[in-house]
Amino acid sequence: MKGKAERDRLALGRLLLIGVPFAWLGLFFLLPFTIVLKLSLSEPALAQPPYLPIVEWVEEAGELYLAIRLRVQNYLTLVGDGLYLAAFASSLRIAATATVLALLVAFPIALGMARCPPRVRPFLLLAVMLPFWTSFLIRVYAWMGILKDDGLLNALLLTLGLIEEPLVILNTETAVLIGIVYSYLPFMILPIFANLEKHDPSLLEAAVDLGCRPIVAFWRITVPLARPGILAGCFLVFIPAVGEFVIPDLLGGADTLMIGRTLWLEFFTNRDWPLASAVAIAMLLLLVVPIVFFLRLQALGRLR
Amino acid sequence: MRRGPGPFDLAALTLGFAFLYLPIVILVVFSFNASKLVTVWGGFSLRWYEAVLTNEQLLDAARVSLGVAFVTATAALVLGTMAGLVLVRIQHFPGKALFTGMVVAPLVMPEVITGLSLLLLFVSLDVPRGFWTVTIAHTTFATCYVAVVVQARLLTFDRSLEEAAMDLGAPPLRTFRLVTLPLIAPSLAGGWLLAFALSLDDLVIASFTTGPGATTLPMRIYGQARLGVTPEINAVCTMLVALVTIVVLVISILQKRRLARERIGPGPAGRNP
């Protein structure tokens, strides 16, 4: 039998184990969101910090009131001003296009990796992971030198005589797409590879033995079997790409609207903290929907 | 898939890895360029490395970044291990769903939102911003990554050794220290490194939460990169890439060795998958 003192110690240990990370995440993750929500409903001001409180004691005709002022205008601006809707729409469009492109680039690579002998695969896997460990900022920066007007790509194409005038790629949406595909490619390759690696090759052999053409066998067997990996990869690319800031800022032009960058500019350049907060809340809602959808799909996949 | 790679697969792999590595290789090569132009080769030179090593601003930023990353990785290791243990080992407690949500959500949260929300917290609490606010911000999201790594390890953990220790009368904390900890140590090392790398790499969250005197290396690189490509930044980036590559390669070689050793014969801590 365990003594009472020992049981108490156990309970205390358990409480600490749960309590410490719980308190940390509550204080530094959950609480800040309530502040963002509060701020998204307050009024900007030329002050330090640049917003007014939403709850105030007010004296009016000798009587004391607790006044709560919620400024809905921040949200109305989001809907009313075409700029924000356009930024949301173009973030979704750019992220979706980049996801499809990343899938097209990643699938052949993942398939090639899965067809390599098992003893080679860990090295290929490491080779895919290594750029992911290398700084994200550095990888985006590397493309600036390649894509600019007098950059390496143009120099190469000019020397080969393929073009007469340098192409303008840097500071356009094309550069942003290249940047997203490049930066997030490992996230697309890994889940697809993990899926393809587990496939039973006898299925394909059986199909081919029965007279199925390889391309048809690929389309009707390999692709459907890899579907969970494809879905996971698409979401791992799409979700961070929507809120991306560094890539559109360094590779995109002034006219490349993306919502993460809009929030940044609203905050740092315009110093409109309440509006930036409203953008953050809208962004969250925009992202929560696809994430919940994804988790549902995953849960369904697990049931099957 | 047993059938070997065909010509199409080899082409896909070659082109794919060329795409992944060429930009970094080009960046590294041009950091050794004597010419100031980033596209014209003017002979081999180390002058940009000299320029970096005498650039006080960059060195300062590197010191700040390494300090933040070190404290972050260590704090996130402790908090993340605790969170991972809670996720796997404690089945029910009030608020478990909320707890799980708070561990997973930061992983998919856009950085601009995390950064903005933490800054607003520090402003409303009237905390002076600088080294420690960046470290707290980094620790928060790094904790979640470590928690996921530890959770994954604990899910494939053979508990019979722990049970044996407990049956022999070892109290829980002692069991953890003598049995659990050595077994999950490689994952913890991986988690620490991941946290370190994430902190060293972060631009957005640091930009929001930093204050005067605590400019991190990514913030400096970003500030200069916005003005254009220069060989000096190429040199800084090359040093960072070299550091990360060496560390990751050493770790993976060590892990391969360990796995190979375990396959030959189970040592004192060898039986776990």
Contacts between the chains, C-beta under 8 A, distances in Angstrom:
chain1	res1	chain2	res2	distance
A	6	B	171	7.6
A	10	B	172	6.6
A	13	B	172	6.6
A	13	B	173	6.8
A	14	B	90	7.0
A	17	B	82	5.6
A	17	B	85	6.3
A	17	B	86	6.0
A	17	B	90	7.4
A	18	B	86	5.3
A	18	B	90	6.5
A	18	B	93	6.0
A	18	B	99	7.4
A	20	B	79	6.9
A	20	B	82	5.9
A	21	B	79	5.1
A	21	B	80	7.8
A	21	B	82	4.8
A	21	B	83	4.1
A	21	B	86	6.6
A	21	B	99	7.8
A	21	B	103	8.0
A	21	B	143	6.9
A	21	B	147	7.6
A	22	B	86	8.0
A	22	B	95	7.0
A	22	B	99	5.8
A	22	B	102	7.8
A	24	B	79	5.7
A	24	B	139	7.9
A	24	B	140	7.1
A	24	B	143	7.0
A	25	B	83	7.7
A	25	B	99	7.6
A	25	B	102	4.1
A	25	B	103	7.0
A	25	B	140	7.1
A	25	B	143	7.3
A	25	B	144	7.9
A	26	B	102	7.1
A	28	B	118	6.6
A	28	B	121	7.1
A	28	B	136	6.3
A	28	B	137	7.5
A	28	B	139	7.9
A	28	B	140	4.3
A	29	B	102	5.4
A	29	B	105	7.2
A	29	B	106	6.0
A	29	B	140	5.9
A	30	B	102	6.2
A	31	B	121	6.2
A	32	B	117	3.5
A	32	B	118	5.4
A	32	B	120	6.2
A	32	B	121	4.2
A	33	B	117	5.6
A	35	B	117	6.7
A	35	B	120	4.6
A	35	B	121	5.6
A	35	B	124	5.7
A	36	B	113	7.6
A	36	B	116	6.5
A	36	B	117	4.8
A	36	B	120	5.9
A	39	B	120	5.8
A	49	B	123	5.0
A	105	B	16	7.1
A	105	B	19	7.2
A	108	B	8	7.5
A	108	B	9	7.6
A	108	B	12	3.6
A	108	B	16	7.1
A	109	B	12	5.5
A	109	B	13	6.3
A	109	B	16	3.7
A	109	B	17	7.9
A	111	B	9	6.5
A	111	B	12	7.0
A	112	B	5	5.7
A	112	B	8	7.8
A	112	B	9	3.6
A	112	B	10	6.9
A	112	B	12	4.4
A	112	B	13	4.2
A	112	B	16	7.3
A	113	B	13	6.9
A	114	B	1	5.0
A	115	B	1	5.1
A	115	B	3	6.6
A	115	B	4	6.5
A	115	B	5	4.5
A	115	B	6	7.3
A	115	B	9	5.1
A	116	B	4	7.5
A	116	B	5	5.3
A	116	B	9	7.6
A	116	B	13	7.7
A	117	B	4	6.8
A	122	B	256	7.7
A	124	B	13	7.5
A	126	B	248	7.9
A	126	B	252	5.7
A	127	B	17	6.3
A	127	B	20	7.6
A	128	B	20	7.2
A	129	B	248	7.7
A	130	B	245	6.6
A	130	B	248	6.1
A	131	B	20	5.3
A	131	B	21	7.2
A	131	B	24	6.8
A	133	B	197	5.7
A	133	B	244	5.3
A	133	B	245	7.9
A	133	B	248	5.1
A	134	B	24	6.7
A	134	B	240	7.8
A	134	B	241	5.3
A	134	B	244	5.4
A	134	B	245	7.2
A	135	B	200	7.2
A	135	B	201	4.6
A	135	B	218	7.1
A	135	B	237	7.3
A	135	B	240	5.8
A	135	B	241	7.4
A	135	B	244	7.3
A	136	B	201	5.6
A	136	B	203	8.0
A	137	B	201	6.7
A	137	B	203	5.5
A	137	B	218	5.1
A	137	B	221	6.0
A	137	B	222	6.3
A	137	B	225	7.7
A	138	B	24	7.7
A	138	B	27	7.2
A	138	B	221	7.5
A	138	B	237	4.4
A	138	B	240	6.4
A	138	B	241	6.4
A	139	B	23	6.7
A	139	B	24	6.9
A	141	B	27	7.5
A	141	B	221	7.0
A	141	B	225	4.9
A	141	B	229	7.4
A	141	B	233	6.8
A	141	B	237	6.5
A	142	B	23	4.0
A	142	B	24	5.9
A	142	B	26	6.7
A	142	B	27	4.3
A	142	B	237	7.5
A	143	B	23	5.8
A	144	B	225	6.7
A	144	B	228	7.9
A	144	B	229	5.2
A	145	B	26	6.9
A	145	B	27	6.8
A	145	B	30	6.8
A	145	B	38	5.0
A	145	B	39	7.3
A	145	B	229	4.4
A	145	B	234	7.7
A	146	B	23	6.1
A	146	B	26	6.5
A	148	B	229	7.0
A	150	B	39	6.0
A	151	B	38	7.7
A	151	B	39	6.0
A	152	B	26	6.3
A	152	B	39	5.6
A	155	B	39	5.4
A	182	B	19	7.2
A	182	B	20	7.8
A	182	B	23	7.1
A	185	B	19	7.6
A	185	B	20	6.6
A	186	B	20	7.9
A	189	B	16	7.9
A	196	B	1	6.7
A	197	B	1	7.2
A	199	B	1	5.9
A	201	B	1	4.8
A	201	B	2	4.7
A	201	B	3	6.1
A	204	B	1	7.8
A	204	B	3	7.9
A	205	B	3	7.8
A	239	B	108	5.5
A	240	B	108	7.5
A	240	B	110	7.1
A	242	B	110	7.2
A	243	B	110	2.6
A	243	B	111	7.1
A	243	B	112	6.2
A	243	B	113	7.0
A	244	B	110	7.8
A	245	B	110	8.0
A	245	B	111	6.7
A	245	B	112	5.4
A	245	B	204	5.5
A	246	B	203	6.1
A	246	B	204	7.0
A	246	B	222	7.6
A	249	B	226	7.7
A	250	B	222	7.8
A	250	B	225	6.2
A	250	B	226	7.0
A	260	B	110	5.8
A	260	B	111	7.8
A	260	B	112	4.7
A	263	B	112	4.9
A	263	B	113	7.7
A	263	B	116	6.9
A	264	B	112	5.9
A	264	B	204	7.9
A	267	B	116	6.4
A	267	B	208	7.8
A	268	B	207	7.9
A	273	B	120	7.5
A	276	B	116	6.3
A	277	B	116	7.0
A	277	B	120	7.2
A	280	B	112	7.3
A	280	B	113	4.8
A	280	B	116	5.5
A	280	B	117	7.1
A	283	B	110	6.4
A	283	B	112	7.9
A	283	B	113	6.3
A	284	B	113	6.5
A	287	B	108	7.3
A	287	B	110	7.0
A	291	B	108	6.0
